[in-house]
Amino acid sequence: MAEWKADCGPDFPALPDSSLVEMPISIRGDGFWDGLKLVYPDEFALPLPSDMQDWHYQAALRNEGDRDWFAAAFHYYELYLANPEQAHFSRSLALAKARAGHWTEMAIAHPELHPTIRPRLPGTPPELLDLSPFYNVFLNENWNPETSQNHTLASLPTGSNVLGGVQFDARGIVQLHGGVFRDIPRGHFPDQVRGIPVAQLARRLHFLHATVYRTSAGNEIGAFMIHFETGQTQAIPIIYGSDVQDWADKADDFPVAWSDKGNSIALRLYKTTWVNPFADRAIAAVDYVSAMTQCAPFLVAITVER
């Protein structure tokens, strides 16, 4: 037995069959290796482990490093099927699936993971938009590749709370790509996230957000693209020094919605409010887009003010 199988972490309950990754086509069996060679030719140019489970485990670790959560979920699914008694694989599968768009499903199926994956509470007002399907970073995760310090948002009040004078539903992070993450291991994030549902009228939108790393004041580091149900669009630029700053910036003269002063440095989140010039038109959805500057914007919550 390979060494990793003897050290598989704490005893988490196994994942229910109904919440496993659904694989539309099984590539296990006689054609397994031929299929993988076609999909991953570079990996098959290297010596392969003799044990197929070792290969899945090594591939899962590489996918985690690349933040390719769908691929990681596939490999952990195969490991779970082969080792249902290993609770580590059901836990790793749940964590990968949560960051691959199945946050709510995993939060319900795994209450033991609630310090990391928090569900949206029943009765949360629809004005507090549900970002669950778009979260790709946990609040208690140290995801900044430039620091080994414990820089997380673990102390941020989760669920429905008033921050910066506005009620937000904050349970995770939507991190976009930017220059600070280029060519850095464990730094692969999307350039944009499209189709955050709104489906309501709004006089104002409030954004709880920040950015990793800094740039010159006045630079546009990203945008929120508003899609109205009538088909029109409206761009809301995110300006460094006006809307957000680096979450670890020490400038005390910039308005802050929340600050973790108990950390080694005061980590901060900022609130931006957009006044809708077309308040009589329902908003269908919002896109969140990085301008791919040196900054890497991230979003924690959006609230509609009717």
C-alpha positions as CSV (number, residue, x, y, z in Angstrom):
1,M,0.0,0.0,0.0
2,A,1.3,3.5,-0.9
3,E,2.4,5.7,2.0
4,W,-0.3,8.3,1.4
5,K,-3.0,5.8,2.1
6,A,-1.8,5.4,5.7
7,D,-2.2,9.1,6.5
8,C,-5.5,10.4,5.3
9,G,-6.3,13.1,7.9
10,P,-9.1,13.4,10.5
11,D,-12.2,11.2,10.6
12,F,-14.8,13.0,8.5
13,P,-18.1,11.3,7.7
14,A,-18.2,9.7,4.2
15,L,-20.0,11.6,1.5
16,P,-23.6,10.5,0.7
17,D,-23.9,8.9,-2.7
18,S,-26.4,11.6,-3.8
19,S,-23.8,14.3,-3.4
20,L,-20.9,12.6,-5.3
21,V,-19.6,14.1,-8.5
22,E,-21.7,12.8,-11.4
23,M,-19.5,11.6,-14.2
24,P,-21.5,11.6,-17.4
25,I,-19.1,9.1,-19.1
26,S,-17.0,6.5,-17.2
27,I,-13.5,6.2,-18.6
28,R,-12.5,3.5,-16.1
29,G,-11.9,0.1,-17.5
30,D,-9.9,-1.3,-20.4
31,G,-9.7,2.1,-22.3
32,F,-8.9,4.2,-19.2
33,W,-5.2,4.7,-20.0
34,D,-5.7,5.3,-23.7
35,G,-8.3,8.0,-22.9
36,L,-6.0,9.7,-20.4
37,K,-3.1,9.8,-22.8
38,L,-5.3,11.7,-25.3
39,V,-6.4,14.2,-22.6
40,Y,-3.1,14.6,-20.8
41,P,-0.3,13.9,-23.3
42,D,2.3,16.0,-21.3
43,E,1.8,14.0,-18.2
44,F,2.2,10.7,-20.0
45,A,5.5,11.8,-21.3
46,L,6.8,11.4,-17.7
47,P,7.2,8.1,-15.8
48,L,3.9,7.1,-14.3
49,P,3.2,5.5,-10.9
50,S,2.6,1.8,-11.1
51,D,-0.5,2.2,-8.9
52,M,-3.5,4.0,-10.6
53,Q,-4.6,5.3,-7.2
54,D,-1.2,6.9,-6.7
55,W,-1.7,8.6,-10.1
56,H,-5.1,9.9,-9.1
57,Y,-3.7,11.2,-5.8
58,Q,-0.8,12.9,-7.3
59,A,-3.0,14.4,-10.0
60,A,-5.4,15.7,-7.4
61,L,-2.6,17.4,-5.5
62,R,-1.4,19.1,-8.7
63,N,-5.0,20.2,-9.6
64,E,-5.4,21.7,-6.1
65,G,-2.1,23.6,-6.6
66,D,-3.5,24.9,-9.9
67,R,-6.9,25.6,-8.3
68,D,-8.5,23.4,-11.0
69,W,-11.3,22.3,-8.7
70,F,-13.4,20.3,-11.2
71,A,-10.4,18.2,-12.1
72,A,-9.4,17.8,-8.5
73,A,-13.0,16.7,-7.7
74,F,-12.8,14.0,-10.5
75,H,-9.6,12.5,-9.1
76,Y,-10.9,12.6,-5.5
77,Y,-14.1,11.0,-6.7
78,E,-12.1,8.1,-8.2
79,L,-10.1,7.8,-5.0
80,Y,-13.3,7.8,-2.9
81,L,-14.8,5.0,-5.0
82,A,-11.7,2.9,-4.5
83,N,-11.3,3.8,-0.8
84,P,-14.8,4.6,0.7
85,E,-13.4,3.9,4.2
86,Q,-10.9,6.8,3.8
87,A,-12.7,9.8,5.2
88,H,-10.0,12.1,3.9
89,F,-11.2,11.6,0.3
90,S,-14.8,12.4,1.0
91,R,-13.7,15.6,2.7
92,S,-11.3,16.6,-0.1
93,L,-14.0,15.8,-2.6
94,A,-16.5,18.1,-0.8
95,L,-14.0,20.9,-0.5
96,A,-13.1,20.7,-4.2
97,K,-16.8,20.5,-5.3
98,A,-17.6,23.6,-3.1
99,R,-15.1,25.7,-5.0
100,A,-16.3,24.2,-8.3
101,G,-19.8,25.7,-8.1
102,H,-21.5,23.3,-5.6
103,W,-21.0,25.4,-2.4
104,T,-24.6,25.1,-1.1
105,E,-24.9,21.4,-1.9
106,M,-21.7,20.7,0.0
107,A,-22.6,23.0,2.9
108,I,-25.8,21.1,3.4
109,A,-24.3,17.6,3.0
110,H,-21.3,18.4,5.3
111,P,-22.3,20.3,8.4
112,E,-18.9,19.3,10.0
113,L,-17.3,21.6,7.4
114,H,-19.3,24.7,8.3
115,P,-16.3,26.6,9.7
116,T,-15.1,26.5,6.1
117,I,-18.2,26.0,4.0
118,R,-21.1,28.0,5.4
119,P,-24.6,27.6,4.0
120,R,-26.9,30.5,3.2
121,L,-29.4,30.7,6.1
122,P,-33.1,30.2,5.4
123,G,-35.0,33.4,5.3
124,T,-32.0,35.5,4.1
125,P,-33.6,38.4,2.2
126,P,-33.2,38.2,-1.6
127,E,-31.7,41.7,-1.6
128,L,-28.6,40.1,-0.1
129,L,-27.4,38.3,-3.3
130,D,-26.4,34.7,-3.1
131,L,-22.8,34.4,-4.3
132,S,-22.5,30.7,-3.2
133,P,-22.1,29.3,-6.7
134,F,-19.3,31.7,-7.4
135,Y,-17.1,31.5,-4.3
136,N,-13.7,30.1,-5.1
137,V,-11.9,30.9,-1.8
138,F,-12.8,30.1,1.8
139,L,-12.9,32.8,4.4
140,N,-10.4,30.9,6.5
141,E,-8.1,30.2,3.6
142,N,-4.7,31.8,3.3
143,W,-4.8,32.2,-0.5
144,N,-2.3,35.0,-1.1
145,P,0.6,33.3,-2.7
146,E,3.0,36.2,-1.8
147,T,2.9,35.6,1.9
148,S,3.3,32.7,4.3
149,Q,1.5,34.7,7.1
150,N,-2.0,33.8,8.2
151,H,-3.7,36.4,6.1
152,T,-7.4,35.3,6.0
153,L,-10.9,36.6,6.5
154,A,-11.6,34.0,9.2
155,S,-12.7,36.7,11.7
156,L,-15.2,38.3,9.3
157,P,-18.7,38.0,10.7
158,T,-20.4,35.5,8.5
159,G,-24.0,35.3,7.3
160,S,-26.2,38.4,7.4
161,N,-24.4,41.2,9.2
162,V,-24.2,45.0,8.9
163,L,-20.8,46.1,7.6
164,G,-20.2,49.7,6.6
165,G,-23.8,50.6,7.4
166,V,-25.2,48.0,4.9
167,Q,-26.5,44.5,5.6
168,F,-24.4,41.9,3.6
169,D,-24.5,38.1,3.3
170,A,-20.7,37.3,3.6
171,R,-19.7,33.6,3.5
172,G,-16.9,33.2,1.0
173,I,-14.7,35.0,-1.5
174,V,-14.9,35.5,-5.3
175,Q,-11.3,36.0,-6.3
176,L,-10.3,37.2,-9.8
177,H,-7.0,36.9,-11.6
178,G,-4.5,39.8,-11.7
179,G,-0.8,40.5,-12.1
180,V,0.1,39.5,-8.5
181,F,-1.0,36.0,-9.2
182,R,0.8,35.5,-12.6
183,D,3.4,32.7,-12.6
184,I,2.9,32.0,-8.9
185,P,1.9,28.5,-7.8
186,R,-1.5,28.2,-6.2
187,G,-2.6,31.4,-7.9
188,H,-4.9,30.4,-10.8
189,F,-8.2,32.4,-10.7
190,P,-10.7,33.4,-13.4
191,D,-10.4,36.7,-15.3
192,Q,-14.1,37.2,-14.9
193,V,-17.2,35.8,-13.3
194,R,-20.3,36.1,-15.3
195,G,-24.0,35.9,-14.6
196,I,-24.4,36.6,-10.9
197,P,-28.2,36.6,-10.6
198,V,-30.0,39.7,-9.4
199,A,-33.6,39.5,-11.0
200,Q,-35.0,42.6,-9.2
201,L,-35.3,46.3,-9.2
202,A,-32.5,48.3,-7.5
203,R,-32.1,51.9,-6.7
204,R,-28.5,51.2,-5.5
205,L,-26.1,48.3,-5.4
206,H,-23.6,47.9,-2.6
207,F,-20.4,45.9,-3.1
208,L,-18.2,44.6,-0.3
209,H,-14.8,44.0,-1.8
210,A,-11.1,44.7,-1.9
211,T,-8.0,43.8,-3.9
212,V,-4.8,41.8,-3.3
213,Y,-1.8,44.1,-4.0
214,R,-1.8,47.8,-5.0
215,T,-1.4,50.1,-8.0
216,S,-1.4,53.9,-8.5
217,A,-4.5,55.8,-7.4
218,G,-6.9,56.4,-10.3
219,N,-6.1,53.1,-12.1
220,E,-9.1,51.0,-13.2
221,I,-8.5,47.5,-11.8
222,G,-11.8,45.9,-12.9
223,A,-15.5,46.5,-13.4
224,F,-19.0,45.3,-12.5
225,M,-21.0,44.9,-15.7
226,I,-24.7,45.4,-15.0
227,H,-27.2,43.6,-17.3
228,F,-30.7,44.9,-17.3
229,E,-33.6,42.7,-18.2
230,T,-34.4,45.1,-21.1
231,G,-31.1,44.1,-22.7
232,Q,-29.0,47.2,-21.9
233,T,-25.7,47.1,-20.0
234,Q,-24.0,49.5,-17.7
235,A,-20.3,49.3,-16.7
236,I,-19.3,50.3,-13.2
237,P,-15.5,50.7,-13.1
238,I,-13.6,49.7,-10.0
239,I,-11.0,52.5,-9.4
240,Y,-8.0,52.0,-7.1
241,G,-7.9,54.7,-4.5
242,S,-11.6,55.6,-4.9
243,D,-13.5,52.4,-4.6
244,V,-10.9,50.0,-3.1
245,Q,-7.4,49.6,-1.9
246,D,-5.1,46.7,-1.1
247,W,-6.8,44.7,1.6
248,A,-3.5,45.0,3.7
249,D,-3.0,48.7,3.0
250,K,-2.2,50.8,6.1
251,A,-3.8,54.1,4.9
252,D,-6.0,55.3,7.7
253,D,-7.7,58.1,5.7
254,F,-9.6,55.6,3.4
255,P,-13.2,54.6,4.4
256,V,-13.3,51.0,5.6
257,A,-16.3,48.7,5.9
258,W,-14.6,46.1,8.0
259,S,-11.1,45.6,9.5
260,D,-9.5,42.7,11.2
261,K,-7.3,44.6,13.7
262,G,-6.5,41.3,15.5
263,N,-4.4,40.0,12.7
264,S,-0.7,40.7,12.3
265,I,-1.7,43.5,10.0
266,A,-5.1,45.2,9.7
267,L,-6.8,43.4,6.9
268,R,-9.6,45.5,5.4
269,L,-12.7,45.3,3.2
270,Y,-14.3,48.3,1.4
271,K,-17.8,49.2,0.4
272,T,-18.7,50.7,-3.0
273,T,-22.2,52.0,-3.6
274,W,-23.5,52.5,-7.2
275,V,-26.6,54.6,-7.8
276,N,-28.7,53.1,-10.6
277,P,-29.6,55.8,-13.2
278,F,-32.3,53.4,-14.5
279,A,-34.0,52.4,-11.2
280,D,-37.3,51.5,-13.1
281,R,-35.5,48.7,-15.0
282,A,-35.0,45.4,-13.3
283,I,-31.4,44.1,-13.2
284,A,-31.0,40.6,-14.6
285,A,-27.4,39.9,-13.6
286,V,-24.0,41.2,-12.8
287,D,-20.6,40.3,-14.2
288,Y,-17.4,40.7,-12.2
289,V,-14.4,41.4,-14.4
290,S,-10.7,41.9,-13.7
291,A,-8.7,44.5,-15.8
292,M,-5.7,42.3,-15.3
293,T,-3.6,45.0,-13.7
294,Q,-1.0,44.3,-11.0
295,C,-4.0,44.1,-8.6
296,A,-6.2,41.0,-8.2
297,P,-9.7,42.2,-7.2
298,F,-11.9,40.1,-4.9
299,L,-15.6,40.3,-3.9
300,V,-17.2,39.1,-0.7
301,A,-20.9,40.3,-1.0
302,I,-23.4,42.3,-3.0
303,T,-26.6,43.9,-1.6
304,V,-29.5,45.4,-3.5
305,E,-31.2,48.5,-2.1
306,R,-34.6,48.9,-3.6
